[in-house]
Amino acid sequence: MFKMAGGGFAVDSPNNGFAGKMTLSVIISCIVAASSGLLFGYDIGISGGVTTMVPFLKKFFPEILRKAASSEVNMYCVYDSQVLTLFTSSLYLAGLITSLAASRVTMTLGRRNIILIGGTIFFVGGALNGGAENIPMLILGRILLGFGVGFTNQ
């Protein structure tokens, strides 16, 4: 007997002999699925925190620090930079496009290979961002991170 929370009606549902057990395969699948959300959340936190750090802004976006030093600018207008917006959003746009195309690639290469490729691309993007010396390196690293997240999301 299955009852809905509203208590309006009840439905009898047969068991069909399925005992739904937690196997190692189910646990690993859940961990892999949760890791894609973890990657997106991690990147949101990183980009949000990094874009307000003075050493980061001094190296890559000194014009934002100059705006912040100005006494007549409010905090909303300080971060009005198209390049900073491109840096932040490039990961999400690349992840969106890749996750839409990844299903076709998964059909040809297989899920395991896509997870390995996505992880490798994500690692390369993280290394590129960690060693970035200029803005194009930062943006390319973020795009690679987006590709990695998009593939592993599949």
C-alpha positions as CSV (number, residue, x, y, z in Angstrom):
1,M,0.0,0.0,0.0
2,F,1.4,3.3,-1.1
3,K,-0.1,6.5,0.4
4,M,0.6,10.0,-0.9
5,A,1.4,12.8,1.6
6,G,-1.9,14.5,0.9
7,G,-3.8,11.4,1.9
8,G,-6.2,11.8,-1.0
9,F,-5.9,8.2,-2.3
10,A,-3.9,5.1,-2.0
11,V,-2.4,2.9,-4.8
12,D,-1.5,-0.8,-4.5
13,S,1.8,-1.4,-6.2
14,P,3.2,-4.9,-6.7
15,N,6.8,-5.6,-5.6
16,N,7.6,-7.5,-8.9
17,G,10.3,-9.3,-7.1
18,F,12.8,-6.5,-7.3
19,A,14.8,-6.2,-4.1
20,G,16.9,-3.1,-5.0
21,K,20.3,-3.7,-3.3
22,M,23.1,-1.3,-2.9
23,T,26.0,-2.8,-4.9
24,L,29.5,-1.5,-5.4
25,S,28.5,-0.5,-8.9
26,V,25.6,1.6,-7.7
27,I,27.9,3.3,-5.1
28,I,30.6,4.1,-7.6
29,S,28.0,5.4,-10.1
30,C,26.6,7.8,-7.4
31,I,30.1,9.0,-6.5
32,V,30.9,9.7,-10.2
33,A,27.5,11.5,-10.7
34,A,28.1,13.6,-7.5
35,S,31.6,14.6,-8.6
36,S,30.3,16.6,-11.6
37,G,28.2,18.7,-9.3
38,L,31.2,19.0,-7.0
39,L,33.4,20.2,-9.9
40,F,30.8,22.9,-10.9
41,G,30.4,24.1,-7.3
42,Y,34.2,24.1,-6.8
43,D,34.7,26.2,-9.8
44,I,32.0,28.7,-8.9
45,G,33.6,29.1,-5.4
46,I,37.1,29.5,-6.9
47,S,36.2,32.0,-9.5
48,G,34.1,34.1,-7.1
49,G,36.9,34.1,-4.5
50,V,39.8,34.6,-6.8
51,T,38.3,37.6,-8.7
52,T,38.2,39.6,-5.4
53,M,41.8,38.8,-4.4
54,V,44.2,41.8,-4.6
55,P,47.2,39.8,-5.9
56,F,45.1,38.2,-8.7
57,L,43.7,41.6,-9.7
58,K,47.1,43.3,-9.5
59,K,48.6,40.7,-11.9
60,F,45.8,40.3,-14.4
61,F,43.3,43.1,-13.9
62,P,45.1,46.2,-12.6
63,E,42.5,48.5,-14.1
64,I,39.9,47.1,-11.6
65,L,42.2,48.0,-8.7
66,R,42.6,51.5,-10.1
67,K,38.8,51.8,-10.2
68,A,38.6,50.5,-6.6
69,A,41.1,53.2,-5.5
70,S,38.9,55.9,-7.0
71,S,36.7,57.4,-4.3
72,E,33.7,58.2,-6.5
73,V,33.1,54.7,-7.7
74,N,30.7,52.3,-6.0
75,M,31.5,48.6,-5.6
76,Y,29.0,47.5,-8.3
77,C,30.9,49.5,-11.0
78,V,34.4,48.4,-9.8
79,Y,34.0,45.0,-11.4
80,D,32.6,46.3,-14.7
81,S,35.1,44.6,-16.9
82,Q,34.3,42.6,-20.1
83,V,37.5,40.6,-19.8
84,L,36.8,39.7,-16.2
85,T,33.3,38.6,-17.2
86,L,34.8,36.5,-20.0
87,F,37.2,34.9,-17.5
88,T,34.4,34.0,-15.2
89,S,31.8,32.9,-17.7
90,S,34.1,31.0,-20.2
91,L,34.1,27.9,-18.0
92,Y,30.3,27.8,-17.8
93,L,29.8,28.4,-21.5
94,A,32.3,25.7,-22.4
95,G,30.8,23.3,-20.0
96,L,27.3,23.9,-21.4
97,I,28.4,23.4,-25.0
98,T,30.4,20.4,-24.2
99,S,27.7,18.7,-22.1
100,L,25.3,19.1,-25.0
101,A,27.8,17.5,-27.5
102,A,29.2,14.9,-25.1
103,S,26.4,12.4,-25.6
104,R,27.3,11.9,-29.2
105,V,31.0,11.5,-28.3
106,T,30.1,9.1,-25.5
107,M,28.2,6.9,-27.9
108,T,31.3,6.5,-30.0
109,L,34.0,6.4,-27.4
110,G,32.2,4.9,-24.4
111,R,31.5,6.3,-20.9
112,R,34.7,5.2,-19.3
113,N,36.8,6.8,-21.9
114,I,34.8,10.1,-21.7
115,I,35.3,10.2,-18.0
116,L,39.1,9.7,-18.4
117,I,39.3,12.2,-21.2
118,G,37.2,14.7,-19.2
119,G,39.4,14.3,-16.2
120,T,42.6,14.7,-18.2
121,I,41.2,17.9,-19.9
122,F,40.2,19.2,-16.5
123,F,43.7,18.5,-15.1
124,V,45.4,20.3,-18.0
125,G,43.0,23.3,-17.6
126,G,43.8,23.5,-13.9
127,A,47.5,23.3,-14.5
128,L,47.3,26.0,-17.2
129,N,45.3,28.2,-14.8
130,G,47.8,27.6,-12.0
131,G,50.7,28.6,-14.2
132,A,49.0,31.4,-16.1
133,E,51.2,34.4,-16.9
134,N,48.6,36.4,-18.9
135,I,44.9,36.7,-19.5
136,P,44.7,34.5,-22.7
137,M,46.3,31.6,-20.6
138,L,43.7,32.2,-17.9
139,I,40.8,32.1,-20.3
140,L,42.1,29.1,-22.2
141,G,42.6,27.3,-18.9
142,R,39.0,28.1,-17.9
143,I,37.7,26.9,-21.3
144,L,39.6,23.6,-20.8
145,L,38.1,23.3,-17.3
146,G,34.7,23.8,-18.8
147,F,35.3,21.1,-21.4
148,G,36.4,18.7,-18.6
149,V,33.4,19.5,-16.5
150,G,31.1,19.1,-19.5
151,F,32.5,15.7,-20.4
152,T,32.5,14.4,-16.9
153,N,28.9,15.7,-16.5
154,Q,27.9,13.4,-19.3
